[in-house]
Amino acid sequence: MKDEQRLKILNEFANDLSVVKGGNIKVTITDHQTSFTPKDGIMGMKYEDGEFLFNILMGASHLLFYLARKGYMVKK
């Protein structure tokens, strides 16, 4: 799996989570960083939502690396 494909999957997954939709959070994942910003730019977001989201994304990222290492194909 190429990095571009992995990042696209992670971005789609992250921005589709209910904690992101309900928590006024916009997630952007690149090669070098993962950022959580308020969607509207005015209101903030909860710290615990950010921590929870970070842990979910870390697990999803590790799963994608594992699947790539074992030769699995990720399809939609």
Phi and psi in degrees as a GROMACS rama.xvg file:
@    title "Ramachandran Plot"
@    xaxis  label "Phi"
@    yaxis  label "Psi"
@TYPE xy
-80.1414  156.205  LYS-2
-59.7055  -38.7067  ASP-3
-61.2911  -42.2408  GLU-4
-67.1648  -42.8593  GLN-5
-61.7627  -44.3113  ARG-6
-66.5645  -36.6447  LEU-7
-64.2896  -44.8243  LYS-8
-62.0289  -44.9079  ILE-9
-64.3665  -41.381  LEU-10
-63.2002  -44.5392  ASN-11
-62.9897  -44.6156  GLU-12
-61.5796  -47.6546  PHE-13
-63.1534  -45.5112  ALA-14
-77.478  -5.45996  ASN-15
-99.8876  -4.529  ASP-16
-71.589  146.123  LEU-17
-66.1101  -31.9878  SER-18
-65.5268  -30.544  VAL-19
-76.5426  -45.6679  VAL-20
-64.3072  -44.6579  LYS-21
-82.7883  -17.5065  GLY-22
-98.6223  9.61053  GLY-23
59.5185  43.3529  ASN-24
-118.012  139.815  ILE-25
-115.493  126.021  LYS-26
-106.292  132.153  VAL-27
-128.932  122.509  THR-28
-117.551  124.839  ILE-29
-123.909  -175.105  THR-30
-60.6827  -31.9226  ASP-31
-112.109  -12.15  HIS-32
-157.65  160.455  GLN-33
-124.002  123.478  THR-34
-123.834  142.965  SER-35
-117.635  119.788  PHE-36
-129.177  154.154  THR-37
-65.0395  136.929  PRO-38
-61.3642  -44.9749  LYS-39
-88.3072  -9.25805  ASP-40
78.493  -7.85525  GLY-41
-103.886  -59.1923  ILE-42
-78.1964  151.526  MET-43
-85.8439  -169.78  GLY-44
-135.384  162.777  MET-45
-78.1851  139.977  LYS-46
-61.2853  -43.623  TYR-47
-64.9977  -30.4751  GLU-48
-65.793  -40.4625  ASP-49
-64.4971  -42.604  GLY-50
-64.8911  -44.6346  GLU-51
-61.2077  -45.588  PHE-52
-63.9281  -41.926  LEU-53
-58.6222  -44.2673  PHE-54
-67.1816  -38.6521  ASN-55
-62.5396  -44.8715  ILE-56
-68.9141  -33.0781  LEU-57
-63.9584  -43.5839  MET-58
-64.625  -41.3767  GLY-59
-64.9066  -40.5218  ALA-60
-63.8942  -44.0311  SER-61
-63.9463  -37.7988  HIS-62
-63.0271  -43.9274  LEU-63
-64.3356  -39.9081  LEU-64
-63.4513  -41.2034  PHE-65
-62.3904  -46.579  TYR-66
-61.8928  -40.8577  LEU-67
-65.8601  -40.8095  ALA-68
-64.6846  -36.1133  ARG-69
-86.7592  -2.477  LYS-70
87.4515  13.7873  GLY-71
-76.4194  149.936  TYR-72
-100.439  135.41  MET-73
-101.564  118.033  VAL-74
-126.703  152.787  LYS-75
